[in-house]
Amino acid sequence: MKKRIISMGVLLVFSFGVTACGNDSSEKDTKNTASASDTKKEDAKNDGVVARQKYSLNWSDDWKGLKTGITDVSIAKMEKSAMDELGESGEGVIGVKFILNNTAKIDFNTYPDQATLLVDNQQVDASMMGSDSIGGEILAGAKKEGVVAFVIPKLKDVKSIKKLRLKWSANYETSNYEDDSTKDYDITLDLK
């Protein structure tokens, strides 16, 4: 039940329009720009959202045929009562939309739904209960997409967040010990 409520909150945050796309890059520690879409307070109605900001991105990486993309980041400042209802202590939620596409002939394991986020000097882990189940094994030829949610302890203003740093890992099984079968993603997303 809790996962359903958090997922609904994240979906509400993502259900509002996007205006433009940013730059494309695929290197570790890459900075990317995004365009903002502001949703007015009156649009939030009674969903517990005080204010929200959505950014459209075009970040992507291709590691040995595991194509990973981030298309949207949504930030929502929540009413205390809404967070209490979710059983969370925090002032907001950040949702990051991932698209995973395995174009290789091997199976991968990837864990964006276990990512760590750094925002405004706050380090938070992904909310397993609030995130879509996109992590784990992704078979050759499979495609997955979903939102990874992060509960933010302190959030003054949704427009004050200008960048996010995300870390997660991916790997595949191999009997070749010289093969580089693990990748640690460490990316910075600029939000503008």
ZIGI-V280563 format. One record per pair of residues at least 24 apart in sequence whose C-alpha atoms are under 6 Angstrom apart, sorted by the first residue. I is the first residue (numbers start at 1). J is the second residue. D is the distance in whole Angstrom. If there is no record, write none. Layout:
i: (I;I)
j: (J;J)
d: (D;D)
This chain:
i: (3;3;6;7;21;21;22;22;23;24;24;25;25;26;26;28;28;29;29;29;30;30;31;31;31;32;32;33;33;34;34;35;48;48;48;49;49;50;50;51;51;52;53;65;65;65;66;66;67;67;68;68;69;69;70;70;71;72;72;90;90;91;91;91;92;92;92;93;93;93;94;94;95;95;95;96;96;97;97;98;98;99;99;100;100;100;101;102;102;102;103;104;105;106;107;107;107;108;108;108;108;109;109;109;109;109;110;110;110;110;111;111;111;112;113;115;115;116;116;117;117;118;118;119;126;162;162;163;163;163;164;164)
j: (129;130;130;130;56;57;57;58;58;58;59;59;60;60;61;186;187;186;187;188;187;188;188;189;190;189;190;190;191;191;192;192;78;79;82;77;78;77;78;76;77;76;158;102;103;104;101;102;100;101;99;100;98;99;97;98;97;96;97;152;153;153;154;155;151;152;155;150;151;152;149;150;147;148;149;147;148;146;147;145;146;144;145;143;144;145;143;140;141;142;141;140;140;140;138;139;140;137;138;171;172;136;137;170;171;172;135;136;169;170;135;136;169;168;148;167;168;166;167;165;166;164;165;164;150;190;191;189;190;191;188;189)
d: (5;5;5;5;5;5;5;6;6;5;5;6;6;5;4;6;6;6;4;6;6;6;5;5;6;5;5;5;6;5;5;5;6;5;5;6;5;5;5;6;5;4;6;6;5;4;6;5;6;5;6;5;6;5;6;5;6;6;5;5;4;5;5;6;6;5;6;6;5;6;6;5;6;6;4;5;5;6;4;6;6;6;4;6;5;6;4;5;5;5;5;6;5;5;6;4;5;6;5;6;5;5;4;5;5;6;6;5;6;4;4;6;6;6;5;5;5;6;5;6;5;6;5;5;5;6;5;5;4;5;6;5)
